[in-house]
Amino acid sequence: MDHIVMVGASAAGLTQQAVIAAKNLLAGPNRSLPYAPIPFGWTDQYDTKIQVHGWCPPEAHIEVVGGDLPSRKFVALYHAGGRVVGALGWNGLRALLQYRGHIAQHTTI
């Protein structure tokens, strides 16, 4: 077989799985960690690049933290329960990357 096609998997997701599996193997059964990945998705729509990290519930408070809406280049954070639960990048990949960790760490901004 020259190549493998995986549906529903990404290189980032597979890397996360491997890291958690290795940590759990070394930690033993009493100190193992659950595999709880942060959802991630992206799409390219003509000249628009959209990326989402985490969850974007409809009841969340949405805050534009980088760029601006009229320029069609921005990053928005989704807040729920007093913490950042999601981030949306609209033509703003570089700015979006700095907020990924806030979702994983359940921080407030």
Order of alpha helices (4+ residues) and beta strands (2+ residues): alpha-beta-beta-beta-beta-beta-alpha-alpha
